[in-house]
Amino acid sequence: MDLHQDDILTKISRYNLIRNGRMIYIDVHQKIQGNLADKFIAVPNLVNIVAKPEHQGAGENEPNALEECLRKIKGLNIEDLFPTAGPKSSSAKDD
């Protein structure tokens, strides 16, 4: 494939996880080109927000990566999976 040397290209399978009435996606990426932690990576996400790395699964095949991910997130609230935005700093001074 004609990609840049540092590009990462993956093929994705998508799963939906419904927990406590809320839904998140788990995308399992199959490496086509580039550097990933393994051949398959399972990543919980909210479309544009990706779970913290410690909640992602990796494996030699799709079921292994998904199983590792599910094991890591078992018992956690959905809010605990994703990075939180820190307080925004303000450049305005209090009067």
N, C-alpha and C positions, 0 to 999 in steps of 0.2 A: 504494500500500500504506500502511496505517495504522501506521507505525513512528515511533519517536522520531527527531528530526532527526539525531542523531549515531549512530544504529544502523547497523551494517553487516550486510547480508544477502547471502549467496552461495549459489550452487548448486555442489555438489561432484561431481567425477569422481574416483574413487580408483584408483590404480595400486599394484602391489606390486613392490618392487625387492628381489631376493635377491642379496646380495653376500657372498662368503665364508661361505656357509651360514647367513647371518642375514638376516632380512627387515625391511624398513621400508616404510612407506606413503609415497606421494607423492600428496597431495590437490591437485587443480587446482580452484581457486575461480573461478567466474564471477561477476563483480560484478552483483548485482541492484540494490542500493542502498548508498550510502556511499562513503567515500574509500579506495581501494586504490591501489597503485603503478601499476596498469594494469587493463585489462578482465579479464585472467586472471592469476592468481598460482598458481604451483606450489610447494607447501610440503612438504618431507620431514618426516615425523613418526613418532613411536612412540605414537600415539593421544593421550596426554596430555603429550608433550614435543615441542615444535616446534623445528625446526632453526634455527640462527642465520640472521639475515636475509641474510648474504652467500652463503648456500647456496640461497636461494629464487630462482625464476625468474619473470619477468613478461613479458607479451606481449599483442598485440592479439587473439590467439586461443589456444585450448587447446594445439594442437601447438607453437606458438612458446614459450609459457610452459614447457611440459614440456621442450622441447629446451634452453632456457636453463638450467633447473634441472639437467638431466642433465649438461650441459657443465660447470657449476660444481662438481658433486660427483664428476666423473670422477677416478678415482685416489685418492680420499680413503677412509679407513676410516670405517665407520659412526660410531664413537665421536667422530670429529673434527667431525661435522656438528652436534652438539648442545651446548648450554651445559653447563658443568660447575658443580656446586654448590661454592661456596667453603667453606673450613673453618668449622664452626660455632663461634661464640664461646661461651665458658662463663662464667657469672657466679660460679661457685664458685671459691674461692681454694684453691690447693694448701696442704696442711698441712705 
